[in-house]
Amino acid sequence: MHTRPTSPPATAGGSPALAHRRPSGRVRELLCIARQHSFPPCESPKAAYLEALSRVPVFSEIHVKTMMPFFSRLAHLIGEMGYSRKRLDEVNAELRNSQETLQEQVVERTEELSRANRQLQEEIAERIQSASEREKLIGELQQALSDVKTLSGMFPICARCKKIRDDKGYWNQIENYISRHSDAIFSHGICPECIKKLYPDFVD
């Protein structure tokens, strides 16, 4: 329990002993407080100090004990708030780390998908080119087959001169008939047996 200090002993002239001394820093501070709160002026700084001190509220021990549970609860709440803030900071740090990890995984997966997409596009282009080349080859073969003329069936041919009779009843030289019905080209020559028969004088 705070008690008020007694007045300092007076000097021979009746003034306080500290009346003519320079006030200390604490006294000057109290004087400023007194002026701010419009305390009535006093005869000396010491008196002003005592006047300001008399207005400071003083709590008894009972009041302090009564208020202790409140301050204890307040300190506990402040501690819980500090712990909650610390835990919140930890959770935010974990979330940031998880977000960074997720972003890295997204980037890696995106790169993998891009590589797979490029590879697939290259394979599709190769297959399209192969199909185009195959179609071109098929067209060339079909054109070649359309250009080929074949002779089939039974042909009436002369047993002596070897002429062939066509569908209109005309007899044609065999080379002429074949040339008209195919792409074959003939070049004429003479075999050794015919040379002996036709030109016996030239044969040894």
C-alpha positions in Angstrom: 0.0 0.0 0.0 1.4 3.4 -1.1 1.8 6.1 1.6 2.1 9.8 1.0 5.4 11.3 1.9 5.5 14.0 4.6 6.5 17.5 4.0 10.2 18.3 4.2 11.4 20.2 7.2 11.2 24.0 6.9 14.3 26.3 7.0 14.7 29.3 9.3 12.8 31.5 6.9 9.8 29.2 6.9 10.3 27.9 3.3 10.8 24.3 2.5 14.4 23.1 2.3 14.2 22.4 -1.4 12.4 25.6 -2.3 15.6 27.3 -3.7 17.1 24.2 -5.3 16.8 23.3 -8.9 14.0 20.7 -9.4 15.0 17.2 -10.4 14.0 15.6 -13.7 11.2 13.6 -12.1 9.8 16.8 -10.4 9.9 18.6 -13.7 8.0 15.7 -15.3 5.3 15.9 -12.6 5.1 19.6 -13.1 4.4 19.2 -16.8 1.7 16.6 -15.9 0.2 19.1 -13.4 0.1 21.8 -16.0 -1.4 19.5 -18.6 -4.2 18.5 -16.2 -4.8 22.1 -15.0 -3.7 21.5 -11.4 -3.8 24.7 -9.3 -0.5 26.5 -9.1 1.6 25.8 -6.0 4.1 27.9 -4.1 7.1 25.7 -5.0 8.0 22.7 -7.2 8.0 20.5 -4.2 4.5 21.5 -3.3 3.4 20.9 -6.9 5.0 17.4 -6.7 3.1 16.6 -3.6 -0.1 18.0 -5.1 0.3 15.8 -8.2 1.2 12.8 -6.2 -1.9 13.2 -4.1 -4.0 12.8 -7.2 -2.3 9.5 -8.4 -4.7 6.6 -7.7 -3.5 4.2 -5.1 -4.6 0.5 -5.2 -4.9 -1.4 -2.1 -3.7 -5.0 -1.7 -7.3 -6.3 -1.8 -7.9 -4.4 -5.1 -4.7 -5.9 -6.6 -5.7 -9.5 -5.5 -9.1 -8.9 -7.0 -7.7 -7.8 -10.3 -5.1 -10.5 -10.6 -7.4 -13.2 -12.1 -8.4 -10.6 -14.8 -4.8 -9.8 -15.6 -3.8 -13.5 -15.5 -6.6 -14.3 -17.9 -5.6 -11.3 -20.1 -2.0 -12.6 -20.1 -3.2 -16.1 -21.0 -5.3 -14.7 -23.9 -2.3 -12.7 -25.2 -0.2 -15.8 -25.0 -2.8 -17.8 -26.9 -3.0 -15.1 -29.5 0.8 -15.2 -29.9 0.8 -19.0 -30.2 -2.1 -18.8 -32.7 -0.2 -16.2 -34.7 2.9 -18.4 -34.7 0.9 -21.4 -35.8 -0.8 -19.4 -38.5 2.6 -18.3 -39.8 3.8 -22.0 -39.8 0.6 -23.0 -41.7 1.1 -20.2 -44.2 4.7 -21.3 -44.7 3.6 -24.9 -45.3 1.0 -23.7 -47.8 3.6 -21.7 -49.7 5.9 -24.7 -49.8 3.1 -26.9 -51.0 2.1 -24.3 -53.6 5.7 -24.0 -54.9 6.0 -27.9 -55.1 2.7 -28.1 -56.9 3.8 -25.4 -59.4 7.0 -27.3 -60.0 5.1 -30.5 -60.6 2.7 -28.7 -63.0 5.6 -27.3 -65.0 7.3 -30.8 -65.2 4.0 -32.4 -66.2 3.4 -29.7 -68.8 6.8 -30.2 -70.3 6.3 -34.0 -70.4 2.9 -33.6 -72.2 4.5 -31.1 -74.6 7.2 -33.6 -75.5 4.6 -36.4 -75.9 2.5 -34.1 -78.1 5.4 -33.2 -80.3 6.4 -36.9 -80.7 2.8 -37.8 -81.5 2.6 -35.1 -84.1 5.8 -36.3 -85.7 4.5 -39.9 -85.8 1.2 -38.7 -87.4 3.1 -36.7 -90.0 5.3 -39.8 -90.8 2.2 -41.9 -91.1 0.5 -39.4 -93.4 3.6 -39.2 -95.6 3.8 -43.1 -95.7 0.1 -43.3 -96.6 0.6 -40.6 -99.4 3.6 -42.5 -100.8 1.6 -45.8 -100.7 -1.4 -44.2 -102.5 1.0 -42.8 -105.1 2.6 -46.2 -105.6 -0.8 -47.8 -105.9 -1.8 -45.2 -108.5 1.3 -45.9 -110.5 0.7 -49.6 -110.4 -2.9 -49.2 -111.4 -1.7 -47.0 -114.3 0.8 -49.5 -115.3 -1.8 -52.3 -115.3 -4.1 -50.2 -117.4 -1.4 -49.7 -119.9 -0.7 -53.5 -120.2 -2.7 -55.2 -123.0 -3.0 -58.9 -122.8 -4.2 -61.4 -125.5 -6.2 -64.4 -124.4 -8.6 -66.9 -125.8 -8.4 -69.0 -129.0 -7.1 -67.5 -132.3 -7.8 -69.0 -135.7 -4.4 -69.1 -137.5 -3.5 -70.4 -140.9 -1.6 -73.7 -140.8 0.7 -72.7 -143.7 1.2 -68.8 -143.7 0.4 -68.3 -140.1 -2.0 -65.5 -140.7 -4.6 -64.8 -138.0 -8.3 -64.2 -138.7 -9.9 -61.4 -136.7 -13.4 -61.0 -135.5 -14.5 -59.4 -138.8 -13.2 -62.3 -140.9 -10.1 -60.7 -142.3 -6.8 -62.5 -142.3 -3.9 -60.5 -140.8 -0.2 -61.1 -140.6 0.5 -62.4 -137.1 2.9 -59.5 -136.2 0.3 -56.9 -137.3 -2.5 -58.6 -135.3 -0.3 -58.7 -132.2 0.9 -55.1 -132.6 -2.7 -53.9 -132.8 -3.8 -55.8 -129.7 -0.8 -55.2 -127.5 2.2 -53.0 -127.0 4.6 -55.5 -128.6 6.9 -54.2 -131.3 8.4 -56.5 -133.9 11.7 -56.3 -135.8 12.2 -58.6 -138.7 15.2 -60.9 -139.3 15.7 -64.4 -140.9 16.5 -67.6 -139.1 19.3 -70.1 -140.3 16.8 -72.6 -141.6 15.1 -70.1 -143.8 18.4 -68.8 -145.0 19.2 -72.4 -146.2 15.9 -72.6 -148.0 15.8 -69.2 -149.5 19.5 -68.6 -150.1 21.2 -71.9 -150.5 24.1 -70.4 -152.6 25.1 -68.3 -149.6 25.3 -71.1 -147.2 28.5 -73.1 -147.0 
